[in-house]
Amino acid sequence: MELKNFFVQDDQGNKLPGAECYLYQRGTESPAPGAVKANGAPLDFPFTSDSDGLVQLAAPNGLYDLRVTSIGRDYRIQLQFNDVSESIESAQAAAHRAEVAQDAAQLSAGIYDDIATGLLPENTLPGQYFSVPSSKSSEYLILYKNELGAAIEVKRYPSESYVTSLLNNQVKFSTDLIRTQTIIVQNLAFA
């Protein structure tokens, strides 16, 4: 939820302490569900501005109307609450799910001993994917797409042993680098 801060004012721009406020769903007189105070406590209706005319509230993502009433004054402000971090997290999660689903679908399309077997009409049709084990020790599978009877390489998947060796080499390199830096620092200290 996004937290918003407002200073309610009269038509001259003077602050309105103690003004009664309502948060409605856009275009209605229905109170906004889930609206809370800055401290997270549920928002009572009506709620009032403080002694400086400050109103602080948060609401779920959506469109709302803030109604402000005071002596001789009654106006509405259209608001949009949009917690961008929620939208970003949701989009990232959806993208990750899509990538996982794509990889799973492509890998489950079929693993064949060789490209020729993968291209047989009974195994894949044009536009479908298939995989063939790689002959390289650094790879596990090669993903192909059947493009009108031709195997077009899409992606190569690394083998577990290759990934493990890369990680071990990185750890060894980092350890060696730290030792070298420590020796240099020690030599500078004695210089």
C-alpha positions in Angstrom: 0.0 0.0 0.0 1.1 3.5 -0.8 1.2 6.1 2.0 0.0 9.6 1.0 0.2 12.9 2.9 -2.1 15.9 2.3 -2.6 19.3 3.8 -6.2 20.1 3.6 -6.9 23.8 2.9 -9.7 26.3 2.5 -10.2 28.2 -0.8 -7.6 30.8 0.3 -4.9 28.1 0.9 -5.1 28.3 4.7 -4.8 25.0 6.5 -7.9 23.4 7.9 -7.2 21.7 11.2 -9.9 19.2 12.3 -11.5 19.0 8.9 -13.6 15.8 8.5 -12.3 13.5 5.7 -13.6 10.5 3.9 -11.9 8.1 1.5 -14.4 6.7 -1.0 -14.0 4.2 -3.9 -13.9 6.4 -7.0 -17.2 7.8 -8.1 -19.2 6.3 -5.1 -20.1 7.0 -1.5 -18.7 3.6 -0.5 -15.8 3.8 2.0 -12.5 2.5 0.7 -11.9 -1.0 2.0 -8.5 -1.6 3.6 -7.6 2.0 4.2 -5.3 2.6 7.1 -3.6 5.3 9.1 0.1 6.0 8.7 0.7 3.7 11.7 -1.2 0.9 10.0 -4.3 1.1 12.3 -7.6 0.8 10.5 -8.9 4.2 9.2 -12.2 5.3 10.9 -14.8 7.3 8.9 -14.8 10.2 9.1 -11.2 10.8 10.1 -9.9 14.3 10.8 -6.9 16.4 9.8 -4.5 17.2 12.5 -3.7 20.6 14.0 -1.6 21.5 10.9 -4.3 20.3 8.5 -2.3 17.1 7.8 -4.0 14.0 6.6 -1.9 10.8 6.3 -3.4 7.6 5.0 -2.7 4.4 3.0 -4.9 2.3 0.8 -4.6 -0.7 -1.5 -3.7 0.1 -5.1 -6.7 1.7 -6.8 -8.6 4.9 -7.6 -10.3 6.8 -4.8 -12.0 10.1 -4.0 -10.9 12.0 -0.9 -13.7 14.1 0.4 -12.9 17.0 2.8 -15.5 18.9 4.7 -15.2 21.8 7.1 -17.3 24.9 7.9 -18.5 26.2 4.6 -16.2 23.9 2.6 -16.9 20.5 1.0 -14.6 19.3 -1.8 -13.2 16.1 -3.4 -9.8 15.2 -4.6 -9.3 12.3 -7.0 -6.5 10.0 -5.9 -4.7 7.0 -7.2 -2.8 4.8 -4.8 -0.2 2.7 -6.5 2.6 1.0 -4.5 5.1 0.5 -7.3 7.1 -2.0 -5.3 4.1 -4.3 -5.2 3.6 -3.9 -9.0 7.3 -4.6 -9.6 7.4 -7.7 -7.4 4.2 -9.0 -9.1 5.7 -8.4 -12.6 9.0 -10.0 -11.7 7.2 -13.1 -10.2 5.1 -13.4 -13.3 8.1 -13.1 -15.6 9.9 -15.8 -13.6 6.9 -18.1 -13.7 6.7 -17.6 -17.5 10.4 -18.4 -17.9 10.1 -21.6 -15.8 7.0 -22.7 -17.7 8.7 -22.0 -21.0 11.8 -24.1 -20.1 9.7 -26.9 -18.7 7.5 -27.0 -21.8 10.5 -26.9 -24.1 12.3 -29.6 -22.1 9.2 -31.8 -21.9 8.8 -31.6 -25.7 10.9 -34.7 -26.0 14.5 -35.8 -25.8 15.7 -37.8 -28.8 19.0 -39.5 -29.5 19.9 -37.3 -32.5 18.5 -34.4 -34.6 17.2 -36.7 -37.4 15.1 -38.6 -34.9 13.8 -35.4 -33.4 12.8 -34.1 -36.8 10.7 -37.2 -37.7 7.0 -36.2 -38.3 5.8 -38.6 -35.6 8.1 -36.9 -33.1 7.8 -33.2 -33.8 5.8 -31.0 -36.1 6.9 -27.7 -37.6 7.0 -25.1 -34.8 7.5 -27.6 -32.0 10.6 -28.0 -29.8 12.8 -31.1 -29.1 16.1 -31.7 -27.3 19.1 -33.8 -28.1 21.9 -34.8 -25.6 25.0 -32.8 -26.2 28.3 -34.6 -26.9 30.3 -32.0 -24.9 30.9 -32.7 -21.3 30.2 -29.0 -20.4 26.6 -29.4 -21.8 23.6 -31.5 -21.0 21.0 -30.8 -23.7 20.6 -28.8 -26.9 17.2 -27.4 -27.5 16.0 -27.2 -31.1 12.9 -25.9 -32.9 11.5 -27.8 -35.9 11.3 -25.0 -38.5 9.6 -26.7 -41.5 11.8 -29.8 -41.2 15.1 -28.0 -40.3 16.5 -28.1 -36.7 17.2 -24.6 -35.5 19.2 -24.4 -32.3 17.5 -22.4 -29.6 19.5 -22.9 -26.4 22.2 -25.1 -24.9 21.8 -26.2 -21.3 25.0 -26.7 -19.2 25.8 -29.9 -17.4 25.8 -30.1 -13.6 29.5 -31.0 -13.5 30.4 -27.9 -15.7 28.4 -25.5 -13.4 30.0 -27.1 -10.3 33.5 -26.7 -11.8 32.8 -23.0 -12.7 31.6 -22.4 -9.1 34.7 -24.2 -7.7 37.0 -22.2 -9.9 35.3 -18.9 -8.9 35.7 -19.8 -5.2 39.4 -20.8 -5.8 40.0 -17.5 -7.7 38.4 -15.4 -5.0 40.4 -17.2 -2.3 43.7 -16.7 -4.2 42.9 -13.1 -4.8 42.2 -12.5 -1.1 45.5 -14.2 -0.1 47.4 -12.0 -2.7 45.8 -8.9 -1.4 46.6 -9.9 2.2 50.3 -10.4 1.3 50.5 -7.1 -0.4 49.0 -5.3 2.6 51.3 -7.1 4.9 54.4 -6.2 2.8 53.2 -2.5 2.7 52.9 -2.5 6.5 56.5 -3.6 6.9 57.9 -1.2 4.2 
